[in-house]
């Protein structure tokens, strides 16, 4: 189906602002995740420990592990391979 006259699907000015906002948030989230992952890895190496875990608390005694840095994959508590 042809686009209406005057529309510019590939133009920055004609881009959907909602889509742009979602893409911007996603980009910032990925940058933050990369930075936190790098910091946990650096901390694990500097402390010379097997595992560093970042735990996010929702409320008292409830939360989840959000990042882990490991000296070996078998120390993971996020991706446990129960079959192996």
C-alpha atoms as a printed R data frame, in Angstrom:
   type eleno elety resid chain resno      x       y      z
1  ATOM     1    CA   UNK     A     1  0.000   0.000  0.000
2  ATOM     2    CA   UNK     A     2  1.479   3.366 -0.968
3  ATOM     3    CA   UNK     A     3  2.163   5.944  1.699
4  ATOM     4    CA   UNK     A     4 -0.001   9.054  1.800
5  ATOM     5    CA   UNK     A     5  1.384  11.980 -0.116
6  ATOM     6    CA   UNK     A     6  3.759  14.057  1.981
7  ATOM     7    CA   UNK     A     7  4.599  11.279  4.467
8  ATOM     8    CA   UNK     A     8  8.219  10.345  5.064
9  ATOM     9    CA   UNK     A     9  8.574   6.877  6.580
10 ATOM    10    CA   UNK     A    10 12.355   7.091  6.752
11 ATOM    11    CA   UNK     A    11 12.589  10.705  7.831
12 ATOM    12    CA   UNK     A    12 13.704  11.564 11.378
13 ATOM    13    CA   UNK     A    13 11.038  14.239 11.586
14 ATOM    14    CA   UNK     A    14  8.353  11.765 10.569
15 ATOM    15    CA   UNK     A    15  9.456   9.033 12.984
16 ATOM    16    CA   UNK     A    16  6.999   7.880 15.609
17 ATOM    17    CA   UNK     A    17  7.924   9.726 18.830
18 ATOM    18    CA   UNK     A    18  6.774   6.759 20.932
19 ATOM    19    CA   UNK     A    19  9.086   4.415 19.047
20 ATOM    20    CA   UNK     A    20 11.946   6.880 19.439
21 ATOM    21    CA   UNK     A    21 11.308   7.051 23.205
22 ATOM    22    CA   UNK     A    22 11.274   3.242 23.515
23 ATOM    23    CA   UNK     A    23 14.503   2.929 21.526
24 ATOM    24    CA   UNK     A    24 16.157   5.626 23.644
25 ATOM    25    CA   UNK     A    25 15.183   3.880 26.891
26 ATOM    26    CA   UNK     A    26 16.373   0.541 25.545
27 ATOM    27    CA   UNK     A    27 19.711   2.033 24.549
28 ATOM    28    CA   UNK     A    28 20.199   3.622 27.984
29 ATOM    29    CA   UNK     A    29 19.221   0.371 29.693
30 ATOM    30    CA   UNK     A    30 21.727  -1.620 27.636
31 ATOM    31    CA   UNK     A    31 24.473   0.900 28.391
32 ATOM    32    CA   UNK     A    32 23.680   0.738 32.121
33 ATOM    33    CA   UNK     A    33 23.604  -3.075 32.081
34 ATOM    34    CA   UNK     A    34 26.987  -3.165 30.342
35 ATOM    35    CA   UNK     A    35 28.471  -0.764 32.899
36 ATOM    36    CA   UNK     A    36 27.093  -2.716 35.902
37 ATOM    37    CA   UNK     A    37 28.306  -5.981 34.386
38 ATOM    38    CA   UNK     A    38 31.776  -4.519 33.894
39 ATOM    39    CA   UNK     A    39 31.887  -3.179 37.471
40 ATOM    40    CA   UNK     A    40 30.858  -6.538 38.971
41 ATOM    41    CA   UNK     A    41 33.474  -8.323 36.837
42 ATOM    42    CA   UNK     A    42 36.174  -5.843 37.856
43 ATOM    43    CA   UNK     A    43 35.199  -6.211 41.516
44 ATOM    44    CA   UNK     A    44 35.303 -10.024 41.302
45 ATOM    45    CA   UNK     A    45 38.792  -9.912 39.785
46 ATOM    46    CA   UNK     A    46 40.146  -7.319 42.229
47 ATOM    47    CA   UNK     A    47 38.823  -9.191 45.259
48 ATOM    48    CA   UNK     A    48 40.054 -12.503 43.800
49 ATOM    49    CA   UNK     A    49 36.826 -14.306 44.676
50 ATOM    50    CA   UNK     A    50 34.886 -16.967 42.813
51 ATOM    51    CA   UNK     A    51 31.643 -15.007 42.546
52 ATOM    52    CA   UNK     A    52 30.249 -11.502 42.951
53 ATOM    53    CA   UNK     A    53 26.468 -11.231 42.932
54 ATOM    54    CA   UNK     A    54 24.334  -8.117 42.685
55 ATOM    55    CA   UNK     A    55 20.995  -8.651 44.394
56 ATOM    56    CA   UNK     A    56 18.052  -6.288 43.896
57 ATOM    57    CA   UNK     A    57 15.682  -6.081 46.876
58 ATOM    58    CA   UNK     A    58 12.001  -5.399 46.126
59 ATOM    59    CA   UNK     A    59 11.119  -5.243 49.798
60 ATOM    60    CA   UNK     A    60 12.414  -6.870 52.975
61 ATOM    61    CA   UNK     A    61 13.850 -10.311 52.169
62 ATOM    62    CA   UNK     A    62 12.363 -10.369 48.672
63 ATOM    63    CA   UNK     A    63 14.246  -9.708 45.461
64 ATOM    64    CA   UNK     A    64 16.330 -11.297 42.758
65 ATOM    65    CA   UNK     A    65 19.884 -11.691 41.535
66 ATOM    66    CA   UNK     A    66 20.372  -9.227 38.691
67 ATOM    67    CA   UNK     A    67 24.077  -9.676 37.854
68 ATOM    68    CA   UNK     A    68 26.836 -12.086 38.674
69 ATOM    69    CA   UNK     A    69 30.537 -12.162 37.851
70 ATOM    70    CA   UNK     A    70 32.225 -15.558 37.969
71 ATOM    71    CA   UNK     A    71 35.686 -17.058 37.926
72 ATOM    72    CA   UNK     A    72 34.187 -20.205 36.319
73 ATOM    73    CA   UNK     A    73 30.725 -21.007 34.874
74 ATOM    74    CA   UNK     A    74 30.076 -23.761 37.415
75 ATOM    75    CA   UNK     A    75 29.821 -21.102 40.164
76 ATOM    76    CA   UNK     A    76 26.711 -19.570 38.601
77 ATOM    77    CA   UNK     A    77 23.541 -19.368 40.659
78 ATOM    78    CA   UNK     A    78 21.563 -17.878 37.772
79 ATOM    79    CA   UNK     A    79 22.035 -20.551 35.108
80 ATOM    80    CA   UNK     A    80 22.183 -23.790 37.062
81 ATOM    81    CA   UNK     A    81 22.463 -26.860 34.835
82 ATOM    82    CA   UNK     A    82 20.728 -29.501 36.915
83 ATOM    83    CA   UNK     A    83 21.213 -32.201 34.234
84 ATOM    84    CA   UNK     A    84 24.966 -31.840 34.063
